[in-house]
Amino acid sequence: MGVNLRDLLSFRQIDLKDLSGRVIAIDAMNALYQFLAIIRQPDGTSLMDSRGNITSHLSGIFYRTINLLEAGIKPVYVFDGEPPELKLETVEERVKIRKEAAKRWEEAIERGDLEEARKFAQASSKLTDEMVEESKRLLEAMGVPYVQAPSEGEAQASYMARRGDAWGVASQDYDSLLYDSPRLVRNLTISGRRKLPKKDVYVRVEPELVLLDENLESLGITREQLIGIGILLGTDYNEGVKGIGVKTALKLIKEKGSIERVVEEERLEIFPPVEEIKKLFLKPQLTDNYKIKWEPIDKNQVYSILCDEHDFSRERVQKALERIREEEKVKAQSRLEQFFKP
């Protein structure tokens, strides 16, 4: 889930076209979980092929990536590696939450409460190693690059953005800002029309851009102090301090100067030790061993993965692929016109 900094930071709504020509490092695991949660049938059941294999993640990867490519965005997906030891407890807790949600989903189905069923089904989403590998195969067939992080995908994506290999990081979480990404794009993989829970009301979800340096300057804090605020609120590595919200966390950090002094003078108990948590944000495991290159789409391989293996409609897949070809034609024509322009 990551640290919740929404009430602390300022952001601006943008359009997909505003990101045209930009390389965006996408938090792959975050995106896949979003696809598994959102792309479902009315009763909350995941999309499946005729053999009972879940296909929601493939549908999300394919159609959302097509939308991004059509908008001129250059996506590169960044996958998690081994989680830090401090995160294992969080991972175990999430497994428990998903099991409980799955149980309550079944109970809601028995009652015929489709609204509740869908809510608990979304919370029960489970991403398997097989789904991750299938997603990578599909990206390869689509000619879209991906990077395998040694540990946290958001840390690796932020590193790529900070060194200029990507313009920004796309994720629903705010952790990339703690990892020093200059820009965070939220709602990139879920933008569009969405139904509000328990209401027959639909809203338009638009991408949001958060600028790290602009926010740090506005708040009058450093990135290390932002990490301190995150620790007080709670991260993937520690529970937040009970009774401390965003405003109080900001006030304490600015008054005391550092998370260490806040803990000492306020006599707070934070476990694991603050130094260990900070180190995961300031010196995460990273790699320079990656290559970002977009290749031509292998249509036959896309058809094989989606249509032959997982029963996707060949007609729908073909229409989606044609949208990319049309976009490429328009760009090629535009380049020619610019070249011959007097």
N, C-alpha and C positions, 0 to 999 in steps of 0.2 A: 504493500500500500504506500510505503514511503512517508516522508514528512509532509504535513499539511500546512503550506504557507500561503494559501489563497487569500486569507484576510489580511495578510501583511504586505503583499506585493501588488504593484500596479501592472496592468496589462492592457493591450489594445487589440480589438478585433481586426482580423485581416481576412482577405479572400485568398483562395488557392492560387489565383493568378498573380497575387503579390509575391509568391514564392517561385514564380517561373524562372528557370535558369539556375536555381539554387540547389546545391547538394544538401540534402537533409538526412542526418543520421537518425534512423528510427529505432527506438527501443523495441526490439522484435518481440520479446516475451510479453511486454506490456500490451503491444498491439494484438498479439495472438490471444491473450486472455480477454481483451475487449471483444474480439470477434466471436470467441466461444460464448461470451456472456450475452451479446446482443443478437447474433444471427441465430435465431431459434424460431420454432413453430409457436403458435398461440398458447399452447399449454406448457411451454418451456422446454419441450423436447428439442435436442440439438438436431441440426440437419444431418441426415445419414444417407449412405448409399444402400443399394439393395442387399448388401451383405452385413448391414448393421454397423458399418464403420462411420464414425463421426467425420463430417466434412465441413463444418462451420468455419474452421480455421482456414481451409483451402479456399472457400468461397470469399472470405474476407481478404486474404492475401491477394487473390487474383483480381477481384473487381475493384478493391480499393487502390491497389497498385496501378491498375489501368487508369483510374481516375487521376492519380497523381502524375503519371506519365503524360496523359492527355493535357494536363494543365502545364506541362513543361517542367515539372519538378523532377529532380534527379534523386530518387530515393536509394539509400543504402541501409540495409537492415543489420543491426548489431545484436548478436545473440549472447546470452549469459553463458559463462563457464561454470566452474565450481564456486558455490557461494562461500563467502568468508565464514570462518568458524563461528563468529559472533552472530551470524544470521541464521544458523541452524535451528535455534529455538523458535525464531519467527516462522521459519518454513514449517516446522512441526505444528505450530499453532494454527497456521493456515490450513493444514491438512485436516485438523480437527473441525475447524469451522466449515469446511467443504462437506465433510461427512455428515455433520449435523444438518446442514442446508439440504443435502440430498434426502435425508430422512423426512424433513418437513415438506419437501417438494412432493414426495410420494403421498404423504398424508393429505396435502392440498388437492392432489389429483383425485384421490378417493372421495373427497368432499365435493368435487366438481368446482372448486374455486380456482379458475384459470388465472386470475390476476395474481393471487398469492403463489400459485404454482410457478408461474413465470419468474416471479421475484426470487424465490428460493432456488429455482433451477439456475438462474444467473449466478447466484452466490456459490453454487456447487461446481462450477466449471473446473475441470481438471485437464491440465496440459501434459501430455505424455511425451516421452522421448521420441516415440514413433511419429507423433504429430509434428514435432520440431524438425525431424529429418525430412518428412514429406514437404514441409514448408520450404526448406532449403532446396530440395529438388525442383520444386515449382519455380522458385526464384531463379535458379540456374537456367531453367527452360525459358523463362521470360527475359533472360539477359540482364537481370538486375543483380548487382553485387551484394554480397553480405560479408560480414566480418564476425569471426568467432572470438569473443573476448576470453581472456584467461579466467576472469572472475565476473565482476558486475558489468553487465552490458551498458548501463547508463554511465558508468565511469569511463569505459572505453569510448563510447559515443561522444562524451564531453571532451575527452582528450583529443579526439579527431577534430572536433569543432574548434577547440582552443588553438590547435596548431594550424588551422586553416584548410584541412582536408574536407571539412564540411562547414556549411554556413551556420547550422544550428542543430539542436537535438529535438526530436519529436517524441513526446511521452505525455501521459496523463499525470505522472508524478512530478514533483518539484525537485527531486534529488539531484538532477543534473546540474542545477544551479550551485548546490553544495560541492559538486565535483568540478566546478569552475567552467561550465559551458557558458559562452558569452550570450547565447540566445536559447530560449526554450519555446517550442511551438506545441501548444496543447490542442486537442480535438482534431488533429490532422487526420487520424485514421478513423474517426467516428463522426466527422462533420456530416451534416445532412438533416433530414427530418426525423425527429425522435418523439415517441409518445411518453408523456409524463406518467409516473407510476400512479396507479389507482385513479387515473383521470382520463376521460375521453378527450384529451387535449394534446395537440402536437406542437412542438416548438422547433425552431431552426437552430441547430448547433453549428456555430461558426468557429474556425480556427482562432486561437488567441496567441499573441506574441508577448513573451516576457523577456525584457532586456536586463541582464545581470548588473552591469556597471551602472546603468541608469537608476535601478532600484537601490543599489548600495549607496549611491550618492544622495538620493532622495531621503533615505532613512538615516544617513549619517553614520553608517557602520562599514566594517570591512567584511570580506568573505569569511574570514575565520570567525568573526562575531556572528555572522549568519549561521554558520555551522553550530555555534553555541546555542543560538535560538532554537535551531532544529533539535538539538539534544534535549533541551528543556521541554519541547513539545512532544518529542518522541520520534524515533527513526526506526528503520528496519532492524537496528542493532540494539535498541534500548526502549524501554517504556518511558513515556513522558512523566513529568513530575505532576502529581495530582494537585489540582487547584491553580496551576499556572497555564494561562492562555496566551494567545499571541501578543496582546498588548502588554501584559505583565512581563513576558519573556523579553520583549524589546526593551522595556523600561529597565529591567534588571541588568541586562547586558550593557546598555549604554551607561548606566550609573556605575557599575563595577568594572567595566572595561573588558572582562573576559569571563568565559564560562567557569574557569578554575576559581576565580575570586567569588563568583556567584555561589558556587557549591560550598566554598569554604565559609564565607560570611553568613550565608543563609542556612548553613548546616543542612544541606540537602543530601539525600542518599541517592546516588545514581550508579547503577550497575548495568554493564561492565564499567570499569573506570573511564572517566572522560578522555584521558590520553589515548586509550585504545580505540575509542569510537572516533575521535578526531583523526587519528592516523589513517583510518579506512577512507576518509574523505580527502585528506590532504596527500596521502601517498598510497593510492589504490594499486592493485595489480593491473598492469597495462601491457600492451604489446605494440611494437612497430611493424610486426610481421603481417601486413595486410595489403591488399591491392584493390583499388577502387576503379573498376572499368565496366562500362555498360556495353553489352554485346547485342547483336541482332536477336530477335525473338525466334526461338525454335518452335514454330507452330506445331509441327508433328509431335514433338515431345509434350507440348502443352495439352494437345488433344489426347495423347496417350495417358497422361497423368489424370486429367480431369474427367474426360469422357469415357475412355476405355476402362480405367481402373476404378473410377468413382461415380460413374453414371451421370455426370453433368450433361446438360443439354448442349449438343454440338452446335446447334444454331445460335444459342445465346453466347457461347464462348467465341464463336466465329464473329459475331457482331461486335463483341468487345474488342477483339483483336483488330477488326477493321477500323475501329475508332482511332487506334494508334497509327495505323497506316495513313489515315486521312490527315491526322495531325502532322505527321512527318512530311506529307505532300505540301501542306500549307506552309510549313517552315521552309522547305526547300524553295518554294515559289517566292517567298518573302526574301530569302537570301539572294536569289537571282535578280529580283527587282532592285534590291539595294546595290548589287554589283554594277548593274547597267544604268543606275540612276545618274543623270548628268550633274 
